Amino acid sequence: MIFKQGEKVFWRSIHGKTFYTAEVLSQDSEKFVLKLNESPGKALPAGQEVVVRSGDDDYFTQVLKFGHETLELKPLWAEQRRYFRVDDVFPVVSRKIDKSAPRRKARTFSGVGMEVAEVKVPEDVDSATARLLEKLSSVNSKLSLMLYALEMSDVSVPDEATNRQVLKMFDEVDTKLEVILQKLQIDGYRLMKAEHKHISVSAVGIRFTVNEKLEVGDVLEVKMLLPTSPPVGVVTTGDVVRVNALDDGRYEVAVDFSDMGDDVRDEIIHYALNRQREIIREKRRQWENNV
């Protein structure tokens, strides 16, 4: 049993910032039901991932049914985060940094879903990429203003078909610029062409291989591109807690993340949950093919 009946808990959607209060109505091995003390403002769809907090523990769940005053949830896994790891292959870049240097808070990036005019140039991208991002953002801002002016114009245009075609062309250019900006923003972190490495990752750490010999206690800056849809980049720092020399001259290192906020941690957890489902589905397909 995870909770006690009548226990007060806090919950939020996995990407949400606000915690809401609730009470545990019932539970069994497959699900548990919360009585909502306050409404989140909108219904949660089935399959939505939800974090339930009890004391110092977080429980990651999935919505089965959202009612007017109740929320039925399926437990996925508890906050034994260090033991919940997934294996995958994706771009990873790392570098050793001074132990005495201030550590920047972990952060994510992608630019996807943002207005291109609002894309901020990251501080730690190379200067050439930064200049391109600034110029393309400026160009795209002007195109967006021109497109808006055309759409809102009261001027009578003799050939409406031509007008629609011009609007469509502007829209296509705007979309293409947005894609270019997003890729440049990711490439500014040197991840688009980075080596794809076999990794094992959780919300608290990552294991991967490096060419440089490292020591336990060294501090690394780690940049990785999570293969979500759309891709999400993560930049964080961490402490090397284990180093294993490999036969090919490389080193397998285990890194514990430091200063990992809930927003960044939730992105990794969201990816890990989806990756775990993919692995389970693939194993099921293999089993069915062998039957």
Secondary structure, DSSP 8 states (H G I E B T S, - for coil): --S-TT-EEEEEETT----EEEEEEEE-SS-EEEEESS--SS---TT-EEEEEETTEEEEEEEEEE-SSEEEEEEEEES-GGG--EEEEEEEEEEEE-TTS-----EEE--TTS-GGG----TTS-HHHHHHHHHHHHHHHHHHHHHHHHHH--S--S-HHHHHHHHHHHHHHHHHHHHHHHHHHHHTTT-TTS-EEEEEE-SSEEEEEESS---TT-EEEEEEEE--SS-EEEEEEEEEEEEEE-TTS-EEEEEEEES--HHHHHHHHHHHHHHHHHHHHHHHHHHHHH-
